[in-house]
Amino acid sequence: MKGWVNARFRVLAVLGRLTGIDVNDYDALRDYLAKQTLVELVLTFEQIEEIIDAALPRAAHRASWWDSLRSPQERMPQREACLAGGYVATRQPDGKSVKFRRLPRDKRKPREDHEAD
């Protein structure tokens, strides 16, 4: 099954480059997190892949890829999605899951309206 997901992701990535549609989109993760009421939750990489309906890149196994507070000037879509969903993300020591900790309301990033251009 994993091979099929990775092959599907590669095909979608090529189509995205040809059509200009961003297929590496973390809006589904943002929306999932925004609906959560827990102060903290842990999701495995597999659960995150189910949420976003795509395979995570190899870089997702690095702690720095998830760390929402590290290098805030470096905008990365997965970090932005977590912050917009109201959570700070930290990869767990097991290297296979991510802990999401809810931000206080005054620290949350406002959702961008993509239709207002």
N, C-alpha and C positions, 0 to 999 in steps of 0.2 A: 504494500500500500504506500509506504514512504516513497519508493521509487516513482510511483505514479504521480504523487503529489509534487515531487521535485520536477518531474518532466512537465507537468501541467504548468507549474510556476514559470519554468523557462520559456515555454510557448507563450504564456501570457505576457512575460516580460518583453519578448520580441514583438508581439502585437502592440504592446504599449508604446514601444519606441516608434513603431510605424504609424500609430494612430495619435500619439500624443497623450494618451490616457495613462494616468499613473496607476499601475496595478499593484504597486508596493504601498498600499494605502492602509493606514492604521485607524481610519475613522471608526471601523467596527469595534476596535479595542477601546477607543475613546468613549463610544456610546455605551459599551458594556460596563466600563468603569463608572460612568456617570450615573448608571442605574443602581449601583451597589450602595448598601447602607452600612457595611462593616467598616470599622476603623482600619483594619488590616485584613488582607487576604493574600493567599499564595496561589499562583497558577503555574502549572507545569508548562514547558514549551509546547507540548502536544495540545494542551487546552488553549493556549494562545493561538496556535495554528488553526485550531477549529474555529475560534472566534473570528479571526481575520480571513479565514478560508484561503490560506496560502501558507507555504513553507517559510519559516524564518530563515534568514541568511546565516551563514556560518558565523558571522560577526556577532550574532546574538549570544553566542556562548561566552563572549568576553564581558566581564562585569561593567567595563566602561561604556559599552554599547547601551546599557539600560540605565545607568546612573543619571537620573534626571537633574541632579544638582551639580554634576561635574561639567566643567566647561560650558556654562549656560550660554555663552556667546555662540557656541557651535550648535546650530539648529539641526536637529535630527528628527525625522517624522515620528519615530516610535516614542521618543522622549516628549515631543510636543503633544502627542495623543494622550499620554499618561497624565501630563500636567493639565490638559484641557478637560480630561475626565475627572480631575480633582484628586489625583494620586501622585505620589512620588514612587518611582520604581527602583528596586535594588535587586540585582541578581543574587540568588541564594548560593551559599558555599557548595551545595551539591552540584552546581553547574547545570542543572536541569529545570530550574524553576525560578520564578521572580516573585518577590514580595512587593505588594502595593500597599502603601501607607497613605491614608487620607490626609489631604492638606486642610488646614483651617480655611474657612470660607474666604477670609480676607486675602489669602495667599493664592487662591485658585486663579488659573489663567482663563480669561473669557474665551468662549467659543467664537471662532471666526465664522462669519456668514459668507460662505463661498459663492452665494448667488448674488451678492451685492457688489457687482463690478460696474 
